[in-house]
């Protein structure tokens, strides 16, 4: 089995397991796909007929008297013509297309584009669909090893259709740059793809309701399944609640590794909290969380980076 085919198989199995974990019990598969998959298996299951004839039935025992022979008579080795010939079994994956790394990347890109189109057209929350300006799907690299998950879009994000572009987003960008990465090298998304509506208010934000999070989070699950980051950083209590279902205060969870379906997850404070609280100690706690994420990713850490926000 080629490495590219194995990668595709692993990705498919993980995606199907993810669907199963979320309660999906049936998948629609085109008959042509089943035929293409079954063809090589059927070919492999059919045994070769060459040199596999059933052995002749044993002959009836002779009634003639036996002639005495020495028990030390030499045993003759079978001649080469009587030795069984090796059977060349057919390749069980013959006929199955082997996908190159470029082809796999193309399949991921296409799957991600289809997911984005579904999210952009989503109207499952009528109140959010009627008040939003843009669906804020996500931004960054589809091959990102580090993924950030926030709460929901704010006014700036709703206006531009991109997550974390306001004041909190600018601070998040500075944090990412401090690790030695860029926004283009990570992936940034939210629990909610639409800004929570605030009827009768011209400014401000509100926390998504549990029903809104439950309705929207399958899009995020699919994003994570396709990107397959090595580390997730959950920004704030709402992100932790949406991903892990935990409502424990962020002050108790931050800095302690959690697990999202096998992926290490680091809870930390939301950048908006840092804007409200300019304490050097709080900034240092967030940076320690980022250092832990960098270590988990085997990223190089300089002495200067380790000393960020330490008192002189």
C-alpha positions as CSV (number, residue, x, y, z in Angstrom):
1,X,0.0,0.0,0.0
2,X,1.5,3.3,-1.0
3,X,2.0,6.1,1.6
4,X,-0.3,8.5,-0.2
5,X,-3.1,5.9,-0.2
6,X,-2.5,5.1,3.4
7,X,-2.7,8.8,4.3
8,X,-6.0,9.1,2.4
9,X,-7.4,6.0,4.1
10,X,-6.3,7.3,7.6
11,X,-7.9,10.7,6.9
12,X,-11.1,9.0,5.7
13,X,-11.3,6.8,8.7
14,X,-10.8,9.6,11.1
15,X,-13.4,11.7,9.4
16,X,-15.9,8.8,9.6
17,X,-15.1,8.2,13.2
18,X,-15.7,11.9,13.9
19,X,-19.1,11.8,12.3
20,X,-19.9,8.7,14.3
21,X,-18.9,10.4,17.5
22,X,-21.4,13.2,16.7
23,X,-24.3,10.8,16.2
24,X,-24.2,10.3,12.4
25,X,-25.3,6.8,11.7
26,X,-25.7,6.7,7.9
27,X,-23.6,8.0,5.0
28,X,-24.7,8.3,1.4
29,X,-22.2,6.7,-1.0
30,X,-22.6,6.7,-4.8
31,X,-23.0,3.3,-6.4
32,X,-20.1,4.1,-8.7
33,X,-17.8,4.6,-5.7
34,X,-18.8,1.3,-4.2
35,X,-18.2,-0.5,-7.5
36,X,-14.7,1.1,-7.8
37,X,-13.8,0.0,-4.3
38,X,-15.2,-3.5,-4.7
39,X,-13.6,-4.3,-8.0
40,X,-10.0,-4.7,-6.8
41,X,-11.2,-6.5,-3.7
42,X,-13.2,-9.0,-5.8
43,X,-10.1,-9.5,-8.0
44,X,-8.0,-10.2,-5.0
45,X,-10.5,-12.6,-3.4
46,X,-10.6,-14.7,-6.6
47,X,-7.9,-17.4,-6.2
48,X,-5.6,-18.1,-9.2
49,X,-6.4,-21.4,-10.8
50,X,-2.9,-22.2,-11.9
51,X,-1.2,-24.9,-9.9
52,X,-4.1,-25.1,-7.4
53,X,-5.8,-28.3,-8.6
54,X,-7.1,-30.5,-5.8
55,X,-4.9,-33.4,-4.9
56,X,-5.7,-36.8,-6.4
57,X,-7.7,-39.1,-4.1
58,X,-5.6,-41.7,-2.3
59,X,-5.4,-45.0,-4.2
60,X,-6.9,-48.2,-2.6
61,X,-4.5,-50.1,-0.5
62,X,-2.7,-52.9,-2.3
63,X,-3.5,-56.5,-1.1
64,X,-0.3,-57.9,-2.6
65,X,2.3,-59.1,0.0
66,X,4.9,-56.5,0.9
67,X,8.6,-57.0,0.2
68,X,10.8,-56.6,3.2
69,X,13.0,-53.5,2.9
70,X,15.7,-52.1,5.1
71,X,14.6,-49.4,7.4
72,X,17.9,-47.6,6.6
73,X,17.1,-47.3,3.0
74,X,18.0,-43.7,1.8
75,X,15.1,-41.4,1.3
76,X,14.9,-39.9,-2.1
77,X,14.4,-36.1,-2.3
78,X,11.7,-35.0,-4.7
79,X,12.9,-33.8,-8.0
80,X,12.6,-30.1,-9.0
81,X,9.7,-30.9,-11.3
82,X,7.7,-32.1,-8.3
83,X,8.2,-29.1,-6.2
84,X,5.3,-26.7,-6.0
85,X,5.6,-23.5,-8.0
86,X,5.3,-20.1,-6.2
87,X,2.0,-18.5,-6.6
88,X,2.0,-14.8,-7.4
89,X,-1.0,-13.3,-5.6
90,X,-2.6,-10.3,-7.3
91,X,-2.2,-6.9,-5.7
92,X,-5.3,-6.3,-3.6
93,X,-5.1,-2.6,-4.4
94,X,-4.8,-3.0,-8.2
95,X,-7.0,-0.6,-9.9
96,X,-7.3,1.7,-6.9
97,X,-5.9,5.2,-7.8
98,X,-2.8,6.1,-5.8
99,X,-3.0,9.7,-4.7
100,X,0.1,11.8,-4.7
101,X,0.7,14.4,-2.0
102,X,-0.5,17.1,-4.4
103,X,-3.7,15.2,-5.1
104,X,-4.4,14.7,-1.4
105,X,-3.9,18.5,-0.9
106,X,-6.3,19.1,-3.7
107,X,-8.9,16.8,-2.1
108,X,-8.6,18.6,1.2
109,X,-8.9,22.0,-0.4
110,X,-12.0,20.9,-2.3
111,X,-13.6,19.4,0.9
112,X,-12.8,22.6,2.8
113,X,-14.3,24.7,0.1
114,X,-17.5,22.6,0.1
115,X,-17.7,23.0,3.9
116,X,-17.3,26.7,3.6
117,X,-20.1,27.0,1.1
118,X,-22.4,25.1,3.4
119,X,-21.5,27.4,6.3
120,X,-22.0,30.6,4.2
121,X,-25.5,29.4,3.2
122,X,-26.5,28.3,6.7
123,X,-29.8,29.8,8.1
124,X,-30.3,27.3,10.9
125,X,-30.4,30.1,13.4
126,X,-32.9,32.6,11.9
127,X,-32.2,35.4,14.3
128,X,-28.4,35.3,13.5
129,X,-28.9,34.8,9.8
130,X,-31.2,37.8,9.6
131,X,-28.9,40.1,11.6
132,X,-25.5,39.1,10.3
133,X,-23.5,40.9,7.6
134,X,-21.1,38.1,6.9
135,X,-20.6,34.5,7.9
136,X,-17.1,34.4,9.6
137,X,-15.9,31.0,8.5
138,X,-12.2,31.0,9.5
139,X,-8.8,31.9,8.1
140,X,-5.3,30.5,7.8
141,X,-3.4,27.4,6.6
142,X,-5.2,24.2,6.0
143,X,-2.0,22.4,7.0
144,X,-1.6,24.4,10.2
145,X,-0.1,22.5,13.2
146,X,-1.5,25.2,15.6
147,X,-5.1,26.2,15.6
148,X,-6.8,28.9,17.7
149,X,-10.5,28.7,18.6
150,X,-12.4,31.8,19.9
151,X,-15.9,32.5,21.0
152,X,-17.8,34.3,18.2
153,X,-17.4,37.2,15.8
154,X,-17.7,40.8,17.0
155,X,-18.8,43.8,15.0
156,X,-15.4,44.2,13.1
157,X,-15.4,40.5,12.3
158,X,-19.0,40.6,11.1
159,X,-18.1,43.6,8.9
160,X,-15.0,42.0,7.3
161,X,-16.0,38.4,7.3
162,X,-12.7,37.3,9.0
163,X,-12.2,36.2,12.6
164,X,-10.1,38.3,15.1
165,X,-9.5,41.5,13.1
166,X,-10.7,44.0,15.8
167,X,-8.7,45.1,18.8
168,X,-8.6,41.6,20.3
169,X,-7.6,40.2,17.0
170,X,-4.7,42.6,16.6
171,X,-3.4,41.5,20.0
172,X,-3.8,37.8,19.0
173,X,-1.7,38.6,15.9
174,X,1.0,40.0,18.1
175,X,1.0,36.9,20.3
176,X,1.2,34.7,17.2
177,X,4.1,36.7,15.8
178,X,5.9,36.5,19.2
179,X,6.0,32.7,18.8
180,X,7.8,33.1,15.4
181,X,4.7,32.2,13.4
182,X,2.3,34.3,11.3
183,X,-1.4,34.3,10.9
184,X,-1.0,32.6,7.5
185,X,0.8,29.6,9.2
186,X,-1.9,28.9,11.8
187,X,-5.7,28.6,11.6
188,X,-8.1,30.8,13.4
189,X,-11.8,30.0,13.9
190,X,-14.7,30.5,16.3
191,X,-17.3,28.4,18.0
192,X,-20.0,30.5,16.3
193,X,-19.7,31.5,12.6
194,X,-22.2,34.4,13.0
195,X,-22.1,37.4,15.3
196,X,-24.6,36.9,18.2
197,X,-27.5,39.4,17.6
198,X,-28.0,42.2,20.1
199,X,-31.6,43.4,19.4
200,X,-32.1,47.1,20.4
201,X,-28.3,47.6,20.9
202,X,-26.0,49.4,18.5
203,X,-22.8,48.1,20.1
204,X,-21.5,45.4,22.4
205,X,-21.4,41.6,22.2
206,X,-23.2,38.8,24.0
207,X,-22.2,35.2,24.8
208,X,-23.6,32.6,22.4
209,X,-26.5,30.5,23.8
210,X,-26.0,26.7,24.3
211,X,-28.5,26.1,21.5
212,X,-26.6,28.4,19.1
213,X,-23.3,26.7,20.0
214,X,-24.8,23.2,19.5
215,X,-26.2,24.2,16.1
216,X,-23.1,25.8,14.8
217,X,-20.2,23.7,16.2
218,X,-20.4,20.8,13.7
219,X,-18.8,23.2,11.2
220,X,-15.9,23.7,13.6
221,X,-15.6,20.0,14.2
222,X,-15.3,19.4,10.5
223,X,-12.7,22.2,10.2
224,X,-10.6,20.5,12.8
225,X,-11.1,17.1,11.2
226,X,-9.8,18.3,7.9
227,X,-7.0,20.5,9.2
228,X,-5.9,17.9,11.9
229,X,-3.8,20.4,14.0
230,X,-1.3,19.0,16.5
231,X,-2.3,21.6,19.1
232,X,-5.5,23.6,19.7
233,X,-5.5,26.8,21.8
234,X,-8.9,27.6,23.2
235,X,-9.3,31.3,23.8
236,X,-11.6,31.9,26.7
237,X,-14.2,30.0,28.6
238,X,-16.8,29.9,25.8
239,X,-14.3,28.2,23.5
240,X,-13.5,25.6,26.1
241,X,-17.2,25.0,26.8
242,X,-18.0,24.6,23.1
243,X,-15.1,22.2,22.4
244,X,-15.1,20.2,25.7
245,X,-18.5,20.8,27.2
246,X,-16.8,22.1,30.4
247,X,-18.2,25.1,32.2
248,X,-15.5,25.4,34.7
249,X,-14.0,28.9,35.1
250,X,-11.2,29.6,32.7
251,X,-8.9,30.7,35.6
252,X,-9.0,27.1,36.9
253,X,-8.5,25.5,33.4
254,X,-5.9,27.8,31.8
255,X,-2.4,26.4,31.7
256,X,-3.6,22.8,32.1
257,X,-3.6,20.5,29.1
258,X,-6.9,19.1,28.0
259,X,-7.8,16.8,25.1
260,X,-10.1,17.3,22.2
261,X,-10.7,13.9,20.6
262,X,-7.1,13.0,20.9
263,X,-5.7,16.4,20.1
264,X,-3.9,18.3,22.9
265,X,-5.8,21.5,23.8
266,X,-4.5,24.4,25.9
267,X,-7.1,26.7,27.5
268,X,-6.0,30.3,28.0
269,X,-7.5,33.7,28.4
270,X,-9.2,35.5,25.5
271,X,-7.3,38.4,24.1
272,X,-10.2,40.7,24.9
273,X,-9.6,39.9,28.6
274,X,-6.0,41.0,28.2
275,X,-7.2,44.3,26.8
276,X,-9.3,44.8,29.9
277,X,-6.7,43.6,32.3
278,X,-3.2,45.1,31.7
279,X,-1.6,43.1,34.5
280,X,1.9,42.0,33.7
281,X,1.1,38.8,35.6
282,X,-1.9,38.0,33.4
283,X,0.1,38.6,30.3
284,X,2.8,36.3,31.6
285,X,0.3,33.5,32.2
286,X,-1.0,33.7,28.7
287,X,2.6,33.7,27.4
288,X,3.4,30.6,29.5
289,X,0.4,28.9,27.9
290,X,1.9,29.8,24.5
291,X,5.3,28.5,25.5
292,X,3.7,25.2,26.5
293,X,2.1,25.0,23.1
294,X,5.4,25.8,21.4
295,X,7.1,23.0,23.3
296,X,4.4,20.6,22.4
297,X,5.0,21.4,18.8
298,X,8.8,21.1,19.2
299,X,9.2,24.7,18.1
300,X,12.5,26.4,19.0
301,X,12.3,28.8,21.9
302,X,14.9,31.5,22.5
303,X,16.0,32.8,25.8
304,X,14.4,36.1,24.9
305,X,11.1,34.4,24.3
306,X,11.3,32.6,27.6
307,X,11.8,35.9,29.4
308,X,8.8,37.8,27.9
309,X,6.8,39.6,30.6
310,X,9.1,38.6,33.4
311,X,9.8,41.3,36.0
312,X,13.2,42.8,35.8
